[in-house]
Amino acid sequence: MINLLSRRLSAIAVAMVIAVPATAQVAGSVDNTPYGGSSGEFLLLGAGARGAALGGAFAALSTDLTAMYYNPAGLAQLARPGAMFSSYKYVADTKYSWAGIAFPMAGGVRSIGVSLGTFGFGDQPVYTIDNPDGDGRTYSVSETYVGFTYGQNFSDRFAAGFTAKFISDGLGQTSASAFAVDFGTSFHASVGSRPIRAAFVLQNLGSSLKHDGAALDVGVVRDPPLGTPQIPQENQPSRLRTSGWTLPVLFRVSVALDLVNQGINRVTALSEFNQPNNTKPGAGMGLEWAVTNIGNSGFSLAARGSYTINPDNNVNDVNLGGLTTSIASGSFTADGVALGGGLGYTRGNLHVGFDYAYRNLGPLGGTNFLSFAVGW
């Protein structure tokens, strides 16, 4: 079984290495990437400071409450019932929050959970060409999703799960709704005495967001038919119709290997390849060091770091209709770096944890992610 799994993981790694240059060769000089071709981008903002510090590569390691976001299969390995709240101070004074609660069932064979993610801002002035300082009106953005997650262990090596989501997207005086599903699988084995985990995740596969609302109300004056007296026509109320926008679908392949797993110490290396539907493929790597039950006190500490390739920030690679920019991520820079740590306390069935993460988003600046969790 272990040898078979090792061969599969090796095949996956080879495929990942080949995939990126192959994509570049097919594209040639024509870039058909659908930049800006999806809506509901807040669905990609993550969950929990631990995952933020480790990037998308966390999908292979996630067995806590944030598995409801990163990999539904990981929730099947939830150790105890728990709840979590996290807050993300995003760019331009926007805010993203995530909360979840989950319960293991059937002696740990399966788990269920509910999660909530919100993003937005409010009371921003409306600027127009005629009123560059604002026309006295304001607008707000309120985006929310509610998810239900089910994860199950099918053997001591394999787990699978799904998250069903209802999404609401309010932009000013328009709104839209959609349904989506995340699918995830988790393989766990060992290389010698070192645990290894692999995850395959498909996120946000669902219906489109098609906005409607009062902001689309317009007045239309129709010209009289040809050959008839040109009598002025009255303004007729009408409503514009919008096209549907796909959700940001994302496919992830992630692997995590314990480099050190002795006593109370663990060091885990993580890697990921991802393929979105609205930009170029990306990749990332991370490292987590954790020490548990220090001196039998019940306290635990963790330090984390990761680097994620962000093709979106290579704006010089994108044809912007003649517009030029001097910003590009190019080679290895602070763009894509994330750092963080955590402090936890466990006594009996009670567990309390606090985590922090800092992420550098390149041209968008740095952001901070805080989360608090409790288990019982």
MITOR-355517 format. One record per residue (C-alpha): residue number from 1; residue in one letter; x, y, z. Coordinates in Angstrom, 3 decimals, padded with zeros to 6 digits, m for minus. Layout:
REM residues N
(rec NUM 'A' (X Y Z)),
...
REM end
This chain:
REM residues 376
(rec 1 'M' (000.000 000.000 000.000)),
(rec 2 'I' (002.796 002.423 000.967)),
(rec 3 'N' (004.794 001.634 m002.169)),
(rec 4 'L' (001.732 002.171 m004.353)),
(rec 5 'L' (001.009 005.486 m002.689)),
(rec 6 'S' (004.642 006.562 m003.047)),
(rec 7 'R' (004.529 005.810 m006.787)),
(rec 8 'R' (001.315 007.826 m007.123)),
(rec 9 'L' (002.799 010.789 m005.269)),
(rec 10 'S' (005.917 010.616 m007.459)),
(rec 11 'A' (003.738 010.633 m010.574)),
(rec 12 'I' (001.872 013.636 m009.277)),
(rec 13 'A' (005.115 015.505 m008.576)),
(rec 14 'V' (006.394 014.786 m012.112)),
(rec 15 'A' (003.092 015.948 m013.588)),
(rec 16 'M' (003.277 019.185 m011.595)),
(rec 17 'V' (006.817 019.877 m012.855)),
(rec 18 'I' (005.800 019.249 m016.462)),
(rec 19 'A' (002.492 021.125 m016.284)),
(rec 20 'V' (003.808 024.663 m015.820)),
(rec 21 'P' (006.229 024.797 m018.786)),
(rec 22 'A' (003.724 022.899 m020.907)),
(rec 23 'T' (001.104 025.561 m020.162)),
(rec 24 'A' (003.542 028.289 m021.180)),
(rec 25 'Q' (004.356 026.521 m024.448)),
(rec 26 'V' (000.713 026.089 m025.402)),
(rec 27 'A' (m000.046 029.719 m024.662)),
(rec 28 'G' (002.762 030.952 m026.889)),
(rec 29 'S' (002.526 034.682 m027.558)),
(rec 30 'V' (m001.255 034.787 m027.057)),
(rec 31 'D' (m002.528 035.099 m023.509)),
(rec 32 'N' (m006.051 033.673 m023.267)),
(rec 33 'T' (m006.163 033.791 m019.474)),
(rec 34 'P' (m009.602 035.188 m018.440)),
(rec 35 'Y' (m008.323 037.889 m016.077)),
(rec 36 'G' (m011.240 039.500 m014.245)),
(rec 37 'G' (m013.539 036.803 m015.588)),
(rec 38 'S' (m015.011 035.733 m012.255)),
(rec 39 'S' (m016.903 037.246 m009.342)),
(rec 40 'G' (m017.058 036.491 m005.620)),
(rec 41 'E' (m013.271 036.705 m005.191)),
(rec 42 'F' (m013.716 036.890 m001.409)),
(rec 43 'L' (m014.165 033.108 m001.556)),
(rec 44 'L' (m010.367 032.860 m001.949)),
(rec 45 'L' (m009.408 034.805 001.198)),
(rec 46 'G' (m008.882 031.728 003.378)),
(rec 47 'A' (m009.776 030.855 006.963)),
(rec 48 'G' (m007.789 031.062 010.174)),
(rec 49 'A' (m004.363 032.586 010.782)),
(rec 50 'R' (m002.626 029.189 010.619)),
(rec 51 'G' (m003.742 028.662 007.036)),
(rec 52 'A' (m002.909 032.274 006.160)),
(rec 53 'A' (000.681 031.790 007.396)),
(rec 54 'L' (001.100 028.528 005.441)),
(rec 55 'G' (m000.699 029.592 002.259)),
(rec 56 'G' (m002.776 027.228 000.148)),
(rec 57 'A' (m000.290 024.426 000.865)),
(rec 58 'F' (m002.099 024.027 004.193)),
(rec 59 'A' (m004.706 021.894 002.395)),
(rec 60 'A' (m002.633 018.743 002.988)),
(rec 61 'L' (m002.105 019.394 006.707)),
(rec 62 'S' (m005.458 020.871 007.734)),
(rec 63 'T' (m007.279 018.634 010.219)),
(rec 64 'D' (m008.728 021.401 012.402)),
(rec 65 'L' (m011.804 023.600 011.960)),
(rec 66 'T' (m010.302 025.426 008.984)),
(rec 67 'A' (m010.457 022.169 007.016)),
(rec 68 'M' (m014.012 023.295 006.233)),
(rec 69 'Y' (m012.355 025.864 003.961)),
(rec 70 'Y' (m009.032 024.322 002.861)),
(rec 71 'N' (m009.950 020.649 002.488)),
(rec 72 'P' (m013.297 019.177 003.613)),
(rec 73 'A' (m011.707 015.716 003.864)),
(rec 74 'G' (m009.438 016.918 006.678)),
(rec 75 'L' (m012.433 017.601 008.904)),
(rec 76 'A' (m012.912 013.824 009.239)),
(rec 77 'Q' (m009.789 013.795 011.451)),
(rec 78 'L' (m011.066 016.488 013.832)),
(rec 79 'A' (m009.918 015.559 017.333)),
(rec 80 'R' (m012.708 017.247 019.332)),
(rec 81 'P' (m015.755 019.508 018.888)),
(rec 82 'G' (m014.714 023.114 018.500)),
(rec 83 'A' (m015.449 026.633 017.302)),
(rec 84 'M' (m013.241 029.287 015.729)),
(rec 85 'F' (m013.445 032.957 014.827)),
(rec 86 'S' (m010.899 034.767 012.657)),
(rec 87 'S' (m010.593 038.334 011.403)),
(rec 88 'Y' (m008.575 039.514 008.425)),
(rec 89 'K' (m007.695 043.189 007.975)),
(rec 90 'Y' (m007.539 043.329 004.194)),
(rec 91 'V' (m006.452 046.081 001.804)),
(rec 92 'A' (m008.128 049.516 001.398)),
(rec 93 'D' (m009.741 049.369 004.855)),
(rec 94 'T' (m011.823 046.314 003.972)),
(rec 95 'K' (m012.389 043.443 006.385)),
(rec 96 'Y' (m012.864 039.701 006.010)),
(rec 97 'S' (m014.126 037.482 008.825)),
(rec 98 'W' (m014.517 033.725 009.043)),
(rec 99 'A' (m016.192 031.596 011.720)),
(rec 100 'G' (m016.926 027.900 012.030)),
(rec 101 'I' (m018.149 025.195 014.389)),
(rec 102 'A' (m017.734 021.435 013.886)),
(rec 103 'F' (m018.358 018.105 015.635)),
(rec 104 'P' (m016.752 014.660 015.194)),
(rec 105 'M' (m019.243 011.792 015.074)),
(rec 106 'A' (m019.350 007.979 015.178)),
(rec 107 'G' (m016.197 007.708 017.249)),
(rec 108 'G' (m014.178 009.819 014.822)),
(rec 109 'V' (m015.284 008.109 011.613)),
(rec 110 'R' (m016.927 011.281 010.290)),
(rec 111 'S' (m017.376 014.947 011.150)),
(rec 112 'I' (m019.821 017.718 010.266)),
(rec 113 'G' (m019.495 021.470 010.502)),
(rec 114 'V' (m020.934 024.855 009.550)),
(rec 115 'S' (m018.875 027.856 008.465)),
(rec 116 'L' (m019.512 031.499 007.605)),
(rec 117 'G' (m017.378 033.979 005.661)),
(rec 118 'T' (m018.069 037.706 005.226)),
(rec 119 'F' (m016.290 040.482 003.355)),
(rec 120 'G' (m017.136 044.104 002.719)),
(rec 121 'F' (m017.137 047.766 003.613)),
(rec 122 'G' (m019.750 050.488 003.990)),
(rec 123 'D' (m020.632 054.161 003.506)),
(rec 124 'Q' (m018.142 054.940 000.757)),
(rec 125 'P' (m018.734 058.147 m001.280)),
(rec 126 'V' (m019.944 057.869 m004.859)),
(rec 127 'Y' (m017.609 059.708 m007.243)),
(rec 128 'T' (m018.618 060.684 m010.765)),
(rec 129 'I' (m017.053 062.674 m013.600)),
(rec 130 'D' (m019.338 065.611 m012.802)),
(rec 131 'N' (m018.726 065.284 m009.049)),
(rec 132 'P' (m015.097 064.220 m008.485)),
(rec 133 'D' (m015.399 065.072 m004.768)),
(rec 134 'G' (m018.559 062.998 m004.318)),
(rec 135 'D' (m022.211 063.643 m005.072)),
(rec 136 'G' (m023.488 063.102 m001.516)),
(rec 137 'R' (m024.455 059.461 m002.033)),
(rec 138 'T' (m022.726 056.454 m000.506)),
(rec 139 'Y' (m022.508 052.773 m001.341)),
(rec 140 'S' (m021.455 049.568 000.418)),
(rec 141 'V' (m020.320 046.044 m000.399)),
(rec 142 'S' (m021.510 043.017 001.564)),
(rec 143 'E' (m020.441 039.527 000.449)),
(rec 144 'T' (m021.284 036.430 002.490)),
(rec 145 'Y' (m021.242 032.677 002.216)),
(rec 146 'V' (m022.581 029.951 004.495)),
(rec 147 'G' (m021.162 026.445 004.149)),
(rec 148 'F' (m022.094 022.997 005.419)),
(rec 149 'T' (m019.212 020.476 005.528)),
(rec 150 'Y' (m019.185 016.689 005.771)),
(rec 151 'G' (m015.974 014.664 005.979)),
(rec 152 'Q' (m015.524 010.903 006.401)),
(rec 153 'N' (m012.633 008.475 006.911)),
(rec 154 'F' (m013.024 005.552 004.522)),
(rec 155 'S' (m009.910 003.781 005.816)),
(rec 156 'D' (m006.867 004.487 007.948)),
(rec 157 'R' (m005.244 005.976 004.818)),
(rec 158 'F' (m007.991 007.817 002.962)),
(rec 159 'A' (m010.646 010.429 003.719)),
(rec 160 'A' (m012.987 012.487 001.546)),
(rec 161 'G' (m015.455 015.283 002.099)),
(rec 162 'F' (m017.456 018.130 000.622)),
(rec 163 'T' (m018.671 021.613 001.542)),
(rec 164 'A' (m021.953 022.947 000.125)),
(rec 165 'K' (m022.127 026.747 000.033)),
(rec 166 'F' (m024.790 029.395 m000.402)),
(rec 167 'I' (m023.264 032.675 m001.593)),
(rec 168 'S' (m024.770 036.165 m001.401)),
(rec 169 'D' (m023.062 039.076 m003.175)),
(rec 170 'G' (m024.332 042.618 m002.525)),
(rec 171 'L' (m022.631 045.371 m004.548)),
(rec 172 'G' (m024.179 048.768 m003.933)),
(rec 173 'Q' (m027.821 048.596 m004.977)),
(rec 174 'T' (m027.428 045.308 m006.802)),
(rec 175 'S' (m027.234 041.764 m005.467)),
(rec 176 'A' (m026.766 038.211 m006.678)),
(rec 177 'S' (m026.733 034.710 m005.205)),
(rec 178 'A' (m025.214 031.380 m006.147)),
(rec 179 'F' (m024.592 027.834 m004.941)),
(rec 180 'A' (m021.216 026.112 m004.949)),
(rec 181 'V' (m019.555 022.909 m003.766)),
(rec 182 'D' (m016.001 022.137 m002.612)),
(rec 183 'F' (m014.671 018.572 m002.951)),
(rec 184 'G' (m011.596 017.312 m001.138)),
(rec 185 'T' (m009.635 014.107 m000.604)),
(rec 186 'S' (m006.835 013.308 001.819)),
(rec 187 'F' (m004.263 010.502 001.621)),
(rec 188 'H' (m002.053 009.866 004.662)),
(rec 189 'A' (000.755 007.339 004.899)),
(rec 190 'S' (004.421 007.363 005.926)),
(rec 191 'V' (007.852 007.428 004.337)),
(rec 192 'G' (009.876 005.334 006.737)),
(rec 193 'S' (008.851 006.729 010.104)),
(rec 194 'R' (007.848 010.112 008.695)),
(rec 195 'P' (004.136 010.859 008.117)),
(rec 196 'I' (003.248 012.162 004.668)),
(rec 197 'R' (m000.079 013.574 003.509)),
(rec 198 'A' (m001.461 014.498 000.086)),
(rec 199 'A' (m004.595 016.476 m000.730)),
(rec 200 'F' (m006.625 017.036 m003.892)),
(rec 201 'V' (m009.179 019.846 m003.600)),
(rec 202 'L' (m011.640 021.465 m006.014)),
(rec 203 'Q' (m013.171 024.692 m004.688)),
(rec 204 'N' (m016.156 026.861 m005.681)),
(rec 205 'L' (m017.641 024.693 m008.414)),
(rec 206 'G' (m021.174 026.003 m008.883)),
(rec 207 'S' (m023.599 028.423 m010.478)),
(rec 208 'S' (m022.899 031.955 m011.695)),
(rec 209 'L' (m023.504 035.286 m009.962)),
(rec 210 'K' (m025.954 037.398 m011.979)),
(rec 211 'H' (m026.627 040.777 m010.372)),
(rec 212 'D' (m029.923 042.631 m010.373)),
(rec 213 'G' (m031.270 045.622 m008.487)),
(rec 214 'A' (m032.320 049.262 m008.413)),
(rec 215 'A' (m028.922 050.501 m009.622)),
(rec 216 'L' (m029.728 048.982 m013.026)),
(rec 217 'D' (m032.900 051.048 m013.458)),
(rec 218 'V' (m032.559 053.508 m016.342)),
(rec 219 'G' (m034.755 055.731 m018.461)),
(rec 220 'V' (m034.930 055.073 m022.206)),
(rec 221 'V' (m036.220 057.478 m024.875)),
(rec 222 'R' (m037.107 055.614 m028.051)),
(rec 223 'D' (m036.971 057.301 m031.441)),
(rec 224 'P' (m040.270 057.452 m033.326)),
(rec 225 'P' (m040.621 054.967 m036.184)),
(rec 226 'L' (m039.254 056.086 m039.529)),
(rec 227 'G' (m041.787 057.902 m041.669)),
(rec 228 'T' (m043.861 059.135 m038.726)),
(rec 229 'P' (m043.973 062.648 m037.247)),
(rec 230 'Q' (m040.938 063.213 m035.030)),
(rec 231 'I' (m042.925 063.874 m031.895)),
(rec 232 'P' (m040.830 063.965 m028.664)),
(rec 233 'Q' (m041.215 060.732 m026.766)),
(rec 234 'E' (m041.573 060.289 m023.011)),
(rec 235 'N' (m038.817 058.747 m020.947)),
(rec 236 'Q' (m039.710 055.078 m020.454)),
(rec 237 'P' (m038.517 053.239 m017.307)),
(rec 238 'S' (m036.313 050.223 m018.068)),
(rec 239 'R' (m033.887 047.919 m016.282)),
(rec 240 'L' (m030.545 046.793 m017.641)),
(rec 241 'R' (m029.822 043.065 m017.744)),
(rec 242 'T' (m026.437 041.790 m016.629)),
(rec 243 'S' (m024.416 038.777 m017.689)),
(rec 244 'G' (m023.623 036.013 m015.226)),
(rec 245 'W' (m020.099 035.822 m013.763)),
(rec 246 'T' (m018.523 032.508 m012.880)),
(rec 247 'L' (m017.194 031.827 m009.404)),
(rec 248 'P' (m013.410 031.654 m008.802)),
(rec 249 'V' (m012.941 027.903 m009.292)),
(rec 250 'L' (m009.639 026.584 m007.930)),
(rec 251 'F' (m007.970 023.156 m008.138)),
(rec 252 'R' (m005.270 022.353 m005.562)),
(rec 253 'V' (m002.721 019.552 m005.222)),
(rec 254 'S' (m000.864 019.735 m001.905)),
(rec 255 'V' (001.695 017.531 m000.132)),
(rec 256 'A' (002.982 017.731 003.473)),
(rec 257 'L' (005.888 015.724 004.902)),
(rec 258 'D' (007.079 015.640 008.515)),
(rec 259 'L' (010.821 016.280 008.417)),
(rec 260 'V' (011.009 015.845 012.199)),
(rec 261 'N' (008.454 014.061 014.356)),
(rec 262 'Q' (010.082 013.148 017.656)),
(rec 263 'G' (008.648 013.534 021.124)),
(rec 264 'I' (006.974 016.902 021.483)),
(rec 265 'N' (008.677 018.394 018.403)),
(rec 266 'R' (007.403 018.378 014.842)),
(rec 267 'V' (008.705 020.120 011.705)),
(rec 268 'T' (006.553 019.816 008.586)),
(rec 269 'A' (007.361 020.925 005.032)),
(rec 270 'L' (004.455 021.689 002.694)),
(rec 271 'S' (004.123 022.335 m001.039)),
(rec 272 'E' (001.278 023.102 m003.414)),
(rec 273 'F' (000.371 023.515 m007.068)),
(rec 274 'N' (m002.899 025.275 m007.934)),
(rec 275 'Q' (m004.816 025.981 m011.129)),
(rec 276 'P' (m007.457 028.772 m011.000)),
(rec 277 'N' (m010.012 029.468 m013.713)),
(rec 278 'N' (m009.300 033.213 m013.837)),
(rec 279 'T' (m005.521 033.567 m013.834)),
(rec 280 'K' (m002.283 031.643 m014.377)),
(rec 281 'P' (m001.251 028.572 m012.356)),
(rec 282 'G' (000.460 029.185 m009.034)),
(rec 283 'A' (002.531 027.304 m006.496)),
(rec 284 'G' (003.727 027.653 m002.936)),
(rec 285 'M' (005.781 026.118 m000.156)),
(rec 286 'G' (005.648 026.375 003.617)),
(rec 287 'L' (007.233 025.195 006.853)),
(rec 288 'E' (005.684 024.696 010.296)),
(rec 289 'W' (007.533 023.995 013.553)),
(rec 290 'A' (005.413 022.974 016.523)),
(rec 291 'V' (006.177 021.873 020.068)),
(rec 292 'T' (003.336 020.496 022.221)),
(rec 293 'N' (002.765 020.091 025.958)),
(rec 294 'I' (005.916 021.961 026.925)),
(rec 295 'G' (007.171 020.604 030.249)),
(rec 296 'N' (003.826 018.823 030.758)),
(rec 297 'S' (002.270 022.269 031.245)),
(rec 298 'G' (m000.371 021.817 028.547)),
(rec 299 'F' (001.011 024.766 026.534)),
(rec 300 'S' (002.064 024.478 022.899)),
(rec 301 'L' (003.897 026.825 020.527)),
(rec 302 'A' (004.163 027.007 016.753)),
(rec 303 'A' (006.073 029.062 014.192)),
(rec 304 'R' (005.139 029.148 010.503)),
(rec 305 'G' (006.253 030.612 007.224)),
(rec 306 'S' (005.502 030.243 003.530)),
(rec 307 'Y' (006.144 031.678 000.101)),
(rec 308 'T' (003.454 031.703 m002.573)),
(rec 309 'I' (003.980 032.571 m006.229)),
(rec 310 'N' (001.389 035.204 m007.150)),
(rec 311 'P' (001.054 035.385 m010.968)),
(rec 312 'D' (m001.603 038.102 m010.605)),
(rec 313 'N' (001.086 040.502 m009.409)),
(rec 314 'N' (003.174 039.994 m012.555)),
(rec 315 'V' (001.172 042.797 m014.149)),
(rec 316 'N' (003.837 043.439 m016.800)),
(rec 317 'D' (002.828 040.080 m018.306)),
(rec 318 'V' (m000.721 041.314 m018.925)),
(rec 319 'N' (m001.834 043.358 m021.940)),
(rec 320 'L' (m003.740 046.293 m020.444)),
(rec 321 'G' (m004.694 047.959 m023.701)),
(rec 322 'G' (m001.666 050.228 m023.906)),
(rec 323 'L' (m001.505 051.080 m020.211)),
(rec 324 'T' (001.903 050.569 m018.643)),
(rec 325 'T' (003.031 049.912 m015.091)),
(rec 326 'S' (006.345 049.558 m013.316)),
(rec 327 'I' (005.109 046.986 m010.791)),
(rec 328 'A' (006.006 043.333 m011.294)),
(rec 329 'S' (006.894 040.597 m008.882)),
(rec 330 'G' (009.494 039.145 m011.257)),
(rec 331 'S' (011.878 037.038 m009.182)),
(rec 332 'F' (011.754 036.123 m005.499)),
(rec 333 'T' (010.669 039.187 m003.494)),
(rec 334 'A' (008.699 039.879 m000.320)),
(rec 335 'D' (005.576 039.548 m002.455)),
(rec 336 'G' (004.033 036.219 m001.446)),
(rec 337 'V' (005.807 035.864 001.908)),
(rec 338 'A' (003.697 034.965 004.948)),
(rec 339 'L' (004.820 034.527 008.550)),
(rec 340 'G' (002.991 033.633 011.724)),
(rec 341 'G' (002.788 031.715 014.946)),
(rec 342 'G' (000.426 030.274 017.490)),
(rec 343 'L' (m000.049 029.645 021.183)),
(rec 344 'G' (m002.300 026.912 022.565)),
(rec 345 'Y' (m003.294 025.380 025.885)),
(rec 346 'T' (m004.809 021.932 026.407)),
(rec 347 'R' (m006.132 020.478 029.640)),
(rec 348 'G' (m008.199 017.319 029.382)),
(rec 349 'N' (m010.775 017.810 026.634)),
(rec 350 'L' (m010.452 021.599 026.763)),
(rec 351 'H' (m008.274 023.287 024.157)),
(rec 352 'V' (m007.795 027.025 023.620)),
(rec 353 'G' (m005.696 028.447 020.791)),
(rec 354 'F' (m004.650 031.821 019.418)),
(rec 355 'D' (m002.907 032.311 016.058)),
(rec 356 'Y' (m001.486 035.277 014.156)),
(rec 357 'A' (m000.289 035.669 010.558)),
(rec 358 'Y' (001.202 038.427 008.429)),
(rec 359 'R' (000.988 038.257 004.654)),
(rec 360 'N' (002.756 040.449 002.113)),
(rec 361 'L' (000.565 041.067 m000.935)),
(rec 362 'G' (003.148 042.929 m002.984)),
(rec 363 'P' (001.660 046.108 m004.527)),
(rec 364 'L' (m001.308 045.856 m002.137)),
(rec 365 'G' (000.875 045.977 000.988)),
(rec 366 'G' (000.845 043.827 004.124)),
(rec 367 'T' (m002.158 042.380 005.923)),
(rec 368 'N' (m002.782 040.853 009.359)),
(rec 369 'F' (m004.865 037.796 010.236)),
(rec 370 'L' (m005.961 036.898 013.785)),
(rec 371 'S' (m007.905 033.816 014.909)),
(rec 372 'F' (m009.137 032.353 018.161)),
(rec 373 'A' (m010.286 028.742 018.638)),
(rec 374 'V' (m011.765 026.705 021.447)),
(rec 375 'G' (m012.353 022.934 021.619)),
(rec 376 'W' (m014.111 020.781 024.198)),
REM end
